[in-house]
Amino acid sequence: MLFAHDTEVALNAAAALVNTGHTDPDGLATIADLDAFVAEWEWTGLRRRNRAELAAVRALRPRLARLWQVDDDDAVEIVNALLREFRALPQLVRHDEWDYHLHATSADAPLADRMAVEAAMAMVDVVRVGELRRLRTCAAGDCDDVLVDLSKNRSRRFCGATCANRVNVAAFRARRSGPRRAGA
């Protein structure tokens, strides 16, 4: 395992949050969309379930998206700014079916604050082990989604099976429709 389980979950949740801004319609257009996202990623703690909370979470997306576009030094600036802004205070906690793991905000902090700090704490691990290159953008030419490559050999190229299949089928069709070999 490259990262602790909570780090991997936080990285993938951050990628999923960023990717909600790449869908049409927007993946976080409504409070119900946010409720579904929170349930899918098992976010715990206080929820306001109002337009202000939705707006704050949506506003976080471009800040986190920058982490997929920068080098180590810039990532450190972003991470440190998030940790300072939301007054992160790392603590070991255990809840639900999770064993001890890090939280750096209280459970009653606003949802967007908790999301920002969880992503920043996960990025601390990424930067510390020199693995920022594991943060990628999907290799499909028509997809802007981001991904976290947690494969052992750093070979993940696509955000999901849909993009991988689409690109592979297109490549197969291009090979099949290419010029016929002599004697074929």
Rosetta constraint file for C-alpha pairs under 8 A:
AtomPair CA 2 CA 150 HARMONIC 7.45 0.50
AtomPair CA 3 CA 7 HARMONIC 6.03 0.50
AtomPair CA 3 CA 8 HARMONIC 6.16 0.50
AtomPair CA 3 CA 125 HARMONIC 7.41 0.50
AtomPair CA 4 CA 8 HARMONIC 6.43 0.50
AtomPair CA 5 CA 9 HARMONIC 6.25 0.50
AtomPair CA 6 CA 10 HARMONIC 6.04 0.50
AtomPair CA 6 CA 101 HARMONIC 6.57 0.50
AtomPair CA 6 CA 102 HARMONIC 7.70 0.50
AtomPair CA 6 CA 122 HARMONIC 7.99 0.50
AtomPair CA 7 CA 11 HARMONIC 6.09 0.50
AtomPair CA 7 CA 121 HARMONIC 7.69 0.50
AtomPair CA 7 CA 122 HARMONIC 4.80 0.50
AtomPair CA 7 CA 125 HARMONIC 7.49 0.50
AtomPair CA 8 CA 12 HARMONIC 6.16 0.50
AtomPair CA 8 CA 122 HARMONIC 7.45 0.50
AtomPair CA 9 CA 13 HARMONIC 5.96 0.50
AtomPair CA 10 CA 14 HARMONIC 6.06 0.50
AtomPair CA 10 CA 118 HARMONIC 6.00 0.50
AtomPair CA 10 CA 119 HARMONIC 5.66 0.50
AtomPair CA 10 CA 122 HARMONIC 6.06 0.50
AtomPair CA 11 CA 15 HARMONIC 6.26 0.50
AtomPair CA 11 CA 119 HARMONIC 6.15 0.50
AtomPair CA 11 CA 122 HARMONIC 6.07 0.50
AtomPair CA 11 CA 123 HARMONIC 7.43 0.50
AtomPair CA 11 CA 148 HARMONIC 6.82 0.50
AtomPair CA 12 CA 16 HARMONIC 6.07 0.50
AtomPair CA 12 CA 147 HARMONIC 7.29 0.50
AtomPair CA 12 CA 148 HARMONIC 6.33 0.50
AtomPair CA 13 CA 17 HARMONIC 6.05 0.50
AtomPair CA 13 CA 41 HARMONIC 6.45 0.50
AtomPair CA 13 CA 119 HARMONIC 7.97 0.50
AtomPair CA 14 CA 18 HARMONIC 6.20 0.50
AtomPair CA 14 CA 64 HARMONIC 7.04 0.50
AtomPair CA 14 CA 115 HARMONIC 7.69 0.50
AtomPair CA 14 CA 119 HARMONIC 5.87 0.50
AtomPair CA 15 CA 19 HARMONIC 6.10 0.50
AtomPair CA 15 CA 65 HARMONIC 7.83 0.50
AtomPair CA 15 CA 146 HARMONIC 5.79 0.50
AtomPair CA 15 CA 147 HARMONIC 5.82 0.50
AtomPair CA 15 CA 148 HARMONIC 7.06 0.50
AtomPair CA 16 CA 20 HARMONIC 6.35 0.50
AtomPair CA 16 CA 146 HARMONIC 7.89 0.50
AtomPair CA 17 CA 21 HARMONIC 7.48 0.50
AtomPair CA 17 CA 61 HARMONIC 6.38 0.50
AtomPair CA 18 CA 22 HARMONIC 7.52 0.50
AtomPair CA 18 CA 61 HARMONIC 4.92 0.50
AtomPair CA 18 CA 62 HARMONIC 7.04 0.50
AtomPair CA 18 CA 64 HARMONIC 6.72 0.50
AtomPair CA 18 CA 65 HARMONIC 5.75 0.50
AtomPair CA 18 CA 145 HARMONIC 7.67 0.50
AtomPair CA 18 CA 146 HARMONIC 7.27 0.50
AtomPair CA 19 CA 23 HARMONIC 7.13 0.50
AtomPair CA 19 CA 27 HARMONIC 7.93 0.50
AtomPair CA 19 CA 144 HARMONIC 7.96 0.50
AtomPair CA 19 CA 145 HARMONIC 5.26 0.50
AtomPair CA 19 CA 146 HARMONIC 6.48 0.50
AtomPair CA 20 CA 26 HARMONIC 6.26 0.50
AtomPair CA 20 CA 27 HARMONIC 4.31 0.50
AtomPair CA 20 CA 28 HARMONIC 6.15 0.50
AtomPair CA 21 CA 26 HARMONIC 5.60 0.50
AtomPair CA 21 CA 27 HARMONIC 6.14 0.50
AtomPair CA 21 CA 28 HARMONIC 7.34 0.50
AtomPair CA 21 CA 58 HARMONIC 7.89 0.50
AtomPair CA 21 CA 61 HARMONIC 7.16 0.50
AtomPair CA 22 CA 26 HARMONIC 6.90 0.50
AtomPair CA 22 CA 27 HARMONIC 7.63 0.50
AtomPair CA 22 CA 144 HARMONIC 6.66 0.50
AtomPair CA 22 CA 145 HARMONIC 6.51 0.50
AtomPair CA 23 CA 27 HARMONIC 5.78 0.50
AtomPair CA 25 CA 29 HARMONIC 7.38 0.50
AtomPair CA 27 CA 33 HARMONIC 6.68 0.50
AtomPair CA 28 CA 33 HARMONIC 5.11 0.50
AtomPair CA 28 CA 34 HARMONIC 5.69 0.50
AtomPair CA 28 CA 54 HARMONIC 7.61 0.50
AtomPair CA 28 CA 58 HARMONIC 7.08 0.50
AtomPair CA 29 CA 33 HARMONIC 6.40 0.50
AtomPair CA 29 CA 34 HARMONIC 7.96 0.50
AtomPair CA 30 CA 34 HARMONIC 6.53 0.50
AtomPair CA 30 CA 54 HARMONIC 7.39 0.50
AtomPair CA 31 CA 35 HARMONIC 6.10 0.50
AtomPair CA 31 CA 49 HARMONIC 6.38 0.50
AtomPair CA 31 CA 50 HARMONIC 6.65 0.50
AtomPair CA 31 CA 51 HARMONIC 6.88 0.50
AtomPair CA 31 CA 54 HARMONIC 6.23 0.50
AtomPair CA 32 CA 36 HARMONIC 6.21 0.50
AtomPair CA 33 CA 37 HARMONIC 6.23 0.50
AtomPair CA 34 CA 38 HARMONIC 6.04 0.50
AtomPair CA 34 CA 54 HARMONIC 6.77 0.50
AtomPair CA 35 CA 39 HARMONIC 6.14 0.50
AtomPair CA 35 CA 49 HARMONIC 7.69 0.50
AtomPair CA 36 CA 40 HARMONIC 6.03 0.50
AtomPair CA 37 CA 41 HARMONIC 6.19 0.50
AtomPair CA 38 CA 42 HARMONIC 5.74 0.50
AtomPair CA 38 CA 43 HARMONIC 5.19 0.50
AtomPair CA 39 CA 43 HARMONIC 6.55 0.50
AtomPair CA 44 CA 107 HARMONIC 7.04 0.50
AtomPair CA 45 CA 107 HARMONIC 4.32 0.50
AtomPair CA 45 CA 108 HARMONIC 5.78 0.50
AtomPair CA 45 CA 109 HARMONIC 7.75 0.50
AtomPair CA 45 CA 111 HARMONIC 7.71 0.50
AtomPair CA 46 CA 107 HARMONIC 6.05 0.50
AtomPair CA 46 CA 108 HARMONIC 4.81 0.50
AtomPair CA 46 CA 109 HARMONIC 6.86 0.50
AtomPair CA 46 CA 110 HARMONIC 6.88 0.50
AtomPair CA 46 CA 111 HARMONIC 6.99 0.50
AtomPair CA 47 CA 110 HARMONIC 7.21 0.50
AtomPair CA 47 CA 111 HARMONIC 6.45 0.50
AtomPair CA 48 CA 53 HARMONIC 6.42 0.50
AtomPair CA 48 CA 110 HARMONIC 7.87 0.50
AtomPair CA 49 CA 53 HARMONIC 6.48 0.50
AtomPair CA 49 CA 54 HARMONIC 7.54 0.50
AtomPair CA 50 CA 54 HARMONIC 6.46 0.50
AtomPair CA 51 CA 55 HARMONIC 6.02 0.50
AtomPair CA 52 CA 56 HARMONIC 6.13 0.50
AtomPair CA 53 CA 57 HARMONIC 6.27 0.50
AtomPair CA 53 CA 110 HARMONIC 7.54 0.50
AtomPair CA 53 CA 111 HARMONIC 7.01 0.50
AtomPair CA 53 CA 112 HARMONIC 7.07 0.50
AtomPair CA 54 CA 58 HARMONIC 6.14 0.50
AtomPair CA 55 CA 59 HARMONIC 6.03 0.50
AtomPair CA 56 CA 60 HARMONIC 6.38 0.50
AtomPair CA 56 CA 112 HARMONIC 5.77 0.50
AtomPair CA 57 CA 61 HARMONIC 6.95 0.50
AtomPair CA 57 CA 111 HARMONIC 7.32 0.50
AtomPair CA 57 CA 112 HARMONIC 4.78 0.50
AtomPair CA 57 CA 115 HARMONIC 7.92 0.50
AtomPair CA 59 CA 63 HARMONIC 7.59 0.50
AtomPair CA 60 CA 64 HARMONIC 6.37 0.50
AtomPair CA 60 CA 112 HARMONIC 6.93 0.50
AtomPair CA 60 CA 116 HARMONIC 7.02 0.50
AtomPair CA 61 CA 65 HARMONIC 5.98 0.50
AtomPair CA 62 CA 66 HARMONIC 6.36 0.50
AtomPair CA 63 CA 67 HARMONIC 7.52 0.50
AtomPair CA 63 CA 78 HARMONIC 7.97 0.50
AtomPair CA 64 CA 68 HARMONIC 7.75 0.50
AtomPair CA 64 CA 116 HARMONIC 7.74 0.50
AtomPair CA 64 CA 119 HARMONIC 7.71 0.50
AtomPair CA 65 CA 69 HARMONIC 7.24 0.50
AtomPair CA 65 CA 146 HARMONIC 7.98 0.50
AtomPair CA 66 CA 70 HARMONIC 6.43 0.50
AtomPair CA 67 CA 75 HARMONIC 5.77 0.50
AtomPair CA 67 CA 78 HARMONIC 7.51 0.50
AtomPair CA 67 CA 135 HARMONIC 7.92 0.50
AtomPair CA 68 CA 135 HARMONIC 5.51 0.50
AtomPair CA 68 CA 136 HARMONIC 6.14 0.50
AtomPair CA 68 CA 137 HARMONIC 7.25 0.50
AtomPair CA 68 CA 146 HARMONIC 7.14 0.50
AtomPair CA 70 CA 74 HARMONIC 5.76 0.50
AtomPair CA 70 CA 75 HARMONIC 6.02 0.50
AtomPair CA 71 CA 75 HARMONIC 6.06 0.50
AtomPair CA 71 CA 132 HARMONIC 7.51 0.50
AtomPair CA 72 CA 76 HARMONIC 6.12 0.50
AtomPair CA 72 CA 127 HARMONIC 6.47 0.50
AtomPair CA 72 CA 132 HARMONIC 6.82 0.50
AtomPair CA 73 CA 77 HARMONIC 6.47 0.50
AtomPair CA 74 CA 78 HARMONIC 6.32 0.50
AtomPair CA 75 CA 79 HARMONIC 6.03 0.50
AtomPair CA 75 CA 127 HARMONIC 7.75 0.50
AtomPair CA 76 CA 80 HARMONIC 5.90 0.50
AtomPair CA 76 CA 124 HARMONIC 7.82 0.50
AtomPair CA 76 CA 127 HARMONIC 7.46 0.50
AtomPair CA 77 CA 81 HARMONIC 6.04 0.50
AtomPair CA 78 CA 82 HARMONIC 6.26 0.50
AtomPair CA 79 CA 83 HARMONIC 6.18 0.50
AtomPair CA 79 CA 120 HARMONIC 5.03 0.50
AtomPair CA 79 CA 121 HARMONIC 7.74 0.50
AtomPair CA 79 CA 123 HARMONIC 6.95 0.50
AtomPair CA 79 CA 124 HARMONIC 7.20 0.50
AtomPair CA 80 CA 84 HARMONIC 6.06 0.50
AtomPair CA 80 CA 120 HARMONIC 7.74 0.50
AtomPair CA 81 CA 85 HARMONIC 5.91 0.50
AtomPair CA 82 CA 86 HARMONIC 6.14 0.50
AtomPair CA 82 CA 116 HARMONIC 6.58 0.50
AtomPair CA 82 CA 117 HARMONIC 6.51 0.50
AtomPair CA 82 CA 120 HARMONIC 6.52 0.50
AtomPair CA 83 CA 87 HARMONIC 5.87 0.50
AtomPair CA 83 CA 88 HARMONIC 5.12 0.50
AtomPair CA 83 CA 117 HARMONIC 6.04 0.50
AtomPair CA 83 CA 120 HARMONIC 6.64 0.50
AtomPair CA 83 CA 121 HARMONIC 7.89 0.50
AtomPair CA 84 CA 88 HARMONIC 6.54 0.50
AtomPair CA 86 CA 105 HARMONIC 7.83 0.50
AtomPair CA 86 CA 113 HARMONIC 6.11 0.50
AtomPair CA 86 CA 116 HARMONIC 7.95 0.50
AtomPair CA 86 CA 117 HARMONIC 6.93 0.50
AtomPair CA 87 CA 105 HARMONIC 7.59 0.50
AtomPair CA 88 CA 104 HARMONIC 4.85 0.50
AtomPair CA 88 CA 105 HARMONIC 5.67 0.50
AtomPair CA 88 CA 117 HARMONIC 6.65 0.50
AtomPair CA 89 CA 103 HARMONIC 7.86 0.50
AtomPair CA 89 CA 104 HARMONIC 4.63 0.50
AtomPair CA 89 CA 105 HARMONIC 6.25 0.50
AtomPair CA 90 CA 102 HARMONIC 6.16 0.50
AtomPair CA 90 CA 103 HARMONIC 5.62 0.50
AtomPair CA 90 CA 104 HARMONIC 3.92 0.50
AtomPair CA 90 CA 105 HARMONIC 7.24 0.50
AtomPair CA 91 CA 102 HARMONIC 5.48 0.50
AtomPair CA 91 CA 103 HARMONIC 5.47 0.50
AtomPair CA 91 CA 104 HARMONIC 5.88 0.50
AtomPair CA 92 CA 100 HARMONIC 5.87 0.50
AtomPair CA 92 CA 101 HARMONIC 5.30 0.50
AtomPair CA 92 CA 102 HARMONIC 4.69 0.50
AtomPair CA 92 CA 103 HARMONIC 6.36 0.50
AtomPair CA 93 CA 99 HARMONIC 7.75 0.50
AtomPair CA 93 CA 100 HARMONIC 5.18 0.50
AtomPair CA 93 CA 101 HARMONIC 5.58 0.50
AtomPair CA 93 CA 102 HARMONIC 6.16 0.50
AtomPair CA 93 CA 103 HARMONIC 6.59 0.50
AtomPair CA 94 CA 98 HARMONIC 5.89 0.50
AtomPair CA 94 CA 99 HARMONIC 5.11 0.50
AtomPair CA 94 CA 100 HARMONIC 4.58 0.50
AtomPair CA 94 CA 101 HARMONIC 6.52 0.50
AtomPair CA 95 CA 99 HARMONIC 6.94 0.50
AtomPair CA 95 CA 100 HARMONIC 7.89 0.50
AtomPair CA 103 CA 118 HARMONIC 7.15 0.50
AtomPair CA 104 CA 114 HARMONIC 7.89 0.50
AtomPair CA 104 CA 117 HARMONIC 6.59 0.50
AtomPair CA 104 CA 118 HARMONIC 7.25 0.50
AtomPair CA 104 CA 121 HARMONIC 7.78 0.50
AtomPair CA 105 CA 109 HARMONIC 6.46 0.50
AtomPair CA 105 CA 113 HARMONIC 7.80 0.50
AtomPair CA 105 CA 114 HARMONIC 6.08 0.50
AtomPair CA 105 CA 117 HARMONIC 7.14 0.50
AtomPair CA 106 CA 114 HARMONIC 7.88 0.50
AtomPair CA 107 CA 114 HARMONIC 7.92 0.50
AtomPair CA 109 CA 113 HARMONIC 6.46 0.50
AtomPair CA 109 CA 114 HARMONIC 6.44 0.50
AtomPair CA 110 CA 114 HARMONIC 6.42 0.50
AtomPair CA 111 CA 115 HARMONIC 6.15 0.50
AtomPair CA 112 CA 116 HARMONIC 6.05 0.50
AtomPair CA 113 CA 117 HARMONIC 6.16 0.50
AtomPair CA 114 CA 118 HARMONIC 6.01 0.50
AtomPair CA 115 CA 119 HARMONIC 6.17 0.50
AtomPair CA 116 CA 120 HARMONIC 6.10 0.50
AtomPair CA 117 CA 121 HARMONIC 5.95 0.50
AtomPair CA 118 CA 122 HARMONIC 6.21 0.50
AtomPair CA 119 CA 123 HARMONIC 6.16 0.50
AtomPair CA 120 CA 124 HARMONIC 6.27 0.50
AtomPair CA 121 CA 125 HARMONIC 6.96 0.50
AtomPair CA 122 CA 126 HARMONIC 6.57 0.50
AtomPair CA 123 CA 127 HARMONIC 6.05 0.50
AtomPair CA 124 CA 128 HARMONIC 6.02 0.50
AtomPair CA 125 CA 129 HARMONIC 6.26 0.50
AtomPair CA 126 CA 130 HARMONIC 6.21 0.50
AtomPair CA 126 CA 131 HARMONIC 5.22 0.50
AtomPair CA 126 CA 132 HARMONIC 5.78 0.50
AtomPair CA 127 CA 131 HARMONIC 6.11 0.50
AtomPair CA 127 CA 132 HARMONIC 5.95 0.50
AtomPair CA 134 CA 148 HARMONIC 5.66 0.50
AtomPair CA 134 CA 149 HARMONIC 4.86 0.50
AtomPair CA 134 CA 150 HARMONIC 6.97 0.50
AtomPair CA 134 CA 154 HARMONIC 6.91 0.50
AtomPair CA 135 CA 146 HARMONIC 7.26 0.50
AtomPair CA 135 CA 147 HARMONIC 5.99 0.50
AtomPair CA 135 CA 148 HARMONIC 4.83 0.50
AtomPair CA 135 CA 149 HARMONIC 6.37 0.50
AtomPair CA 136 CA 146 HARMONIC 5.65 0.50
AtomPair CA 136 CA 147 HARMONIC 5.34 0.50
AtomPair CA 136 CA 148 HARMONIC 6.31 0.50
AtomPair CA 136 CA 149 HARMONIC 7.18 0.50
AtomPair CA 136 CA 157 HARMONIC 7.70 0.50
AtomPair CA 137 CA 144 HARMONIC 6.33 0.50
AtomPair CA 137 CA 145 HARMONIC 5.82 0.50
AtomPair CA 137 CA 146 HARMONIC 4.27 0.50
AtomPair CA 137 CA 147 HARMONIC 6.00 0.50
AtomPair CA 137 CA 157 HARMONIC 7.90 0.50
AtomPair CA 137 CA 158 HARMONIC 7.69 0.50
AtomPair CA 137 CA 159 HARMONIC 7.58 0.50
AtomPair CA 138 CA 143 HARMONIC 6.15 0.50
AtomPair CA 138 CA 144 HARMONIC 6.24 0.50
AtomPair CA 138 CA 145 HARMONIC 5.61 0.50
AtomPair CA 138 CA 146 HARMONIC 5.82 0.50
AtomPair CA 138 CA 147 HARMONIC 6.70 0.50
AtomPair CA 138 CA 157 HARMONIC 5.97 0.50
AtomPair CA 138 CA 158 HARMONIC 4.54 0.50
AtomPair CA 138 CA 159 HARMONIC 5.16 0.50
AtomPair CA 139 CA 143 HARMONIC 7.48 0.50
AtomPair CA 139 CA 157 HARMONIC 5.47 0.50
AtomPair CA 139 CA 158 HARMONIC 5.45 0.50
AtomPair CA 139 CA 159 HARMONIC 7.98 0.50
AtomPair CA 140 CA 158 HARMONIC 6.66 0.50
AtomPair CA 140 CA 163 HARMONIC 6.07 0.50
AtomPair CA 140 CA 164 HARMONIC 7.30 0.50
AtomPair CA 140 CA 167 HARMONIC 6.33 0.50
AtomPair CA 143 CA 163 HARMONIC 7.69 0.50
AtomPair CA 145 CA 159 HARMONIC 6.34 0.50
AtomPair CA 146 CA 159 HARMONIC 6.48 0.50
AtomPair CA 147 CA 158 HARMONIC 7.45 0.50
AtomPair CA 147 CA 159 HARMONIC 5.45 0.50
AtomPair CA 149 CA 154 HARMONIC 6.09 0.50
AtomPair CA 149 CA 155 HARMONIC 7.28 0.50
AtomPair CA 149 CA 156 HARMONIC 5.44 0.50
AtomPair CA 149 CA 157 HARMONIC 7.76 0.50
AtomPair CA 150 CA 154 HARMONIC 6.86 0.50
AtomPair CA 150 CA 156 HARMONIC 7.77 0.50
AtomPair CA 151 CA 155 HARMONIC 6.38 0.50
AtomPair CA 151 CA 156 HARMONIC 6.47 0.50
AtomPair CA 157 CA 164 HARMONIC 7.95 0.50
AtomPair CA 158 CA 163 HARMONIC 6.16 0.50
AtomPair CA 158 CA 164 HARMONIC 5.66 0.50
AtomPair CA 159 CA 163 HARMONIC 6.76 0.50
AtomPair CA 159 CA 164 HARMONIC 7.80 0.50
AtomPair CA 160 CA 164 HARMONIC 6.38 0.50
AtomPair CA 161 CA 165 HARMONIC 5.83 0.50
AtomPair CA 162 CA 166 HARMONIC 6.10 0.50
AtomPair CA 163 CA 167 HARMONIC 6.15 0.50
AtomPair CA 164 CA 168 HARMONIC 6.08 0.50
AtomPair CA 165 CA 169 HARMONIC 5.91 0.50
AtomPair CA 166 CA 170 HARMONIC 6.14 0.50
AtomPair CA 167 CA 171 HARMONIC 6.17 0.50
AtomPair CA 168 CA 172 HARMONIC 6.11 0.50
AtomPair CA 169 CA 173 HARMONIC 6.10 0.50
AtomPair CA 170 CA 174 HARMONIC 6.09 0.50
AtomPair CA 171 CA 175 HARMONIC 6.23 0.50
AtomPair CA 172 CA 176 HARMONIC 6.22 0.50
AtomPair CA 173 CA 177 HARMONIC 6.06 0.50
AtomPair CA 174 CA 178 HARMONIC 6.07 0.50
AtomPair CA 180 CA 184 HARMONIC 6.50 0.50
